[in-house]
Amino acid sequence: MTVALPFKAEESLRYEGADGEALLQLEPGEFLHPGRTTEADWAQLQRELAPHVVAAQYQQRPTHGGSGMCSIDRLARYKDLPPKFDAIILSWDIGATVAGNPTVCTKWGLARDTEDKDILYLLDVITLKLELPDVRAAIKMRDKLDKPNLIVIDHRGVGLGVFQELRAQGYKHVINPGTGGATNEGKIDRFGRALNYMYDGLVKFPQSAPFLNQVLYALASFPDSTELDLIDSITQVVAFLPQAIHDARRGLRPE
């Protein structure tokens, strides 16, 4: 039996032990921990967090929204990872300030399946609220930690400067998204291209992960999503999948 323990009950709940005795009973509007929670606490949570985060983390009721562009039911999922990845790819969408948009990095593993198809696996999502110098340091730290074969950095705005600086410092495995470098392709067009590869099963998402609800919400609600930085981090690799695979496999990373 699945047991949902919401922060604040939305309907009558009763869980019984083997003897029929009530172990927990809540009526609509009652808090799970009334002695430690007030209506003011609840109101503050709803002000500070996105609705999908409140629904998933506090109400035990994940919701992914839905704009109609992406059907998350069609996305390929994985339970077990390949024994070895041929390459690791990090994709950075750069934010420049603590108060502004976040910096988001998605981590991907590349491996061939039993039919010798290249499959991209989403492994992690890293979200940072940092000033630009600390973002540069974070990229270098993740490079040492993950040893990626390829780092993709958004070419627009501050991302271009970070890309140019890292290339000048010898990071030859850092590229701009898209064939031949920067692209001016619109977000919706790029998302549509990425969806083609997702629906073909060439990109796989985990069946469960701490970041999964955030990713599914962002994909399902695009272009109305508030998670556009995450979407950019995903699509700047997935929309140009053949090029990303080619660059990851050709050994750009210095030994």
N, C-alpha and C positions, 0 to 999 in steps of 0.2 A: 504494500500500500504506500502510495506517495503521500507524505505529510508536508503540508505547506504551513509555515508559521509566519504570517504577515506581521509587520511592525504595527499596523493598525487594521483591525478586522473590517472587511468590506461586506461580509455576510456572516450568518451564524455558523460557528465552528464548534464541533465537539469531537474529541478523541477519547476513546475508552480503552481501558485495559482489558485483559483476558476475562476478568470477572465482571465486566460491564460497568465498572466504576469509572466516572469521568476523570481523566487525567488532565485534560485542558478543555475549557469551555469559554468561548468568546462570543459576544454579541456585536453587531455592526457598530463601529465607532470606538470600540474598546481597544486599548493598547496591549501588546503582548507583555510589556513590563510597565504597568501603570504607575508603580511607585517611583520609577526612574524617568518617566516620559511625560511631557506636557503637550498641550495643543500648540504652545509656542515653539517647542522643539520640532514638532511635525511641520509647522508652517515654515520654519527656517530651512529644514531639509528640502522642502518643495521649492523654495526660492533659490537655493544654492545649487541644486542638482537638476540635470536634465530629466524629463519625465520618464524616459526609458530606463534610466539608472535607478530612479526611485521604484519603478514597477518591478524591476528585476532583483535588485539587491535588498530592498526593504520590504516589498510586498510579495516576494516569491512568485511573481507573475510576469515573466519575461514577455516583452512585446516588441515587435520589430517594425511596426508601422507598415507603410507600403504605398509607394508612389505609382507603382505599375511598371516601372522600367525594369526592375529586377525581381524575379521570383526566386526567393531564397530556397524554395523546395527543389529547384533545378540545379543547385550547386552541388558539385561532387564533394564528398566528405571522406575523411580518413580516420581510422581508429588506431592503426599501427603505422609507424614510420618505416621507410626502407632501412635496411641494415647500414647503408652508407649513402651519403649524398655525394654526387659528382662535383657540386659547386654550391656555395652559399652566396646569396645576394642580399644586400641591405639597401633599402629605398628610403631616402630622407626627403621629407617636405619641411622646409626650414621656416621656423618662426623666429622673430628677432628680439622679442621682449618678453619679460615676465608677465606683463599685464595684457599683452595682445594674444594673437593666435598661437597655439602651441607648436612646438616642433614634434613631428611624428615620424617614427621609423618603423617600417615593417621588415621583418626578417623572413627570408624564403630559402627553402632547400630545393635543389634541383636533382632529380634522379630519373632514370629510365624505368619504365614498367616492364611487365613480361612480354608486351608486344613491341618493345623497343621504342616506345613513345616517350618523349621528354615530358615529365610532369613536374609542376611547380607546387610546392607545399608551403602554406603559410604556417610559420613556426612561432612567431611572437609579434607583439605590437608594443613599442616603447613610446610613451608620451612624455615630453619634457616641457617645462615652463622655465626657460633660461634666457639670459641675455646672449647676444651673438657670440662674444668671445667664449662663453661657456658651451655654446652649441658646437663650436669648432672643436673644443677639447673633448666633448662627448663623442663626436664622430671619430676622432682619433682613438679614443679609448675603446669604442666598440670595434674599431678596426683591429686593434691588438687582441681584443677578447675573442671575437668571432672569426678573425682571419678570412673575411669574405673574398671571393674571387672577383666580385663586382660590387661597386657602390654607385647607386644612382641618386643624383641630387637634382631637385627641381631647378630649372634654369631661370625661372622668373624671379624678379625682385632680389632679395638678399641672397637667395640660393645661388645665383650666378656668380656673385663675388666669392662665396665659399668654394664653389666649384673651381674657379680660376686660381684661388689661393692654394688649394690642395694639389691641383695639378702642378703648379709651380714648385711645390715642395716635394714632388716626386711620386705622388699618389696616382700612378698611371692607370690604376683600375677604377678610378672615379670617372663617370661619364654623365652626360646630360641624357634625359629621356628621349627616345625616338631615334629613328634611323638618321645617321649623319649628324647627331647632336640635337640642338634645340628644336622644338616644334611649337607652333602657334595654334595647334589644334585646340578647339574649344573643349571645355570640360564635358559637355554632354556627348559630343562626338567621340571623345576619348573613352568615356564610360561605355558607350555602345560597342566600341571595338573590343574593349576588355571583356564585356559580357559574352561576346562570341566565343572567346577562348575559355571562359568559365563554363558556359553551357556545353562546350565540347568535351568537358571533363579533363582539360589540360591543366587546370588549376584546382587544387584541393584544399579544403578548409577542415580544421579539426572538428570531430564530433563534440568535444568538450574542451574548454580552455578558459582561463580567467578573462581573456580579452574577447571571447567569441561573441557575446551578446552585443558588445560595442560594434564589432565588425558587421554582424548581420543587420543591426539597426541602420548603420550607415549605408549599407548596400541597398536595403529595402526601401529606405526613405529618400534616397537621392532622386532628384536634385534639391529636395526640400530639407535635406539633412543638415544638422548643425555640425556634423563631423566631416566637413569638406577637406580638412587637412589629412585626415585618414584616407578618404577617398583618393586624394591626389597621390598619396604615398603608394596606394595599391595600383592605381591605373597607370602611373608613369612607368611601371614595370610590365603589368599584364597587358596593356593595350599594345605594347611593342614586344610581345613575347618572343617571336623568332629572333629579333635583334638582341634582346637581353640574353637569351640562351647562347647565341653565337658569341657575344662578348664575354660571358661568364666562362665559356669553355676554351677560349683562345689564349688564356694565360696572361692576362694583363697585369696581374698582381706580381710585384717584384718578389723574388725569392729571398 
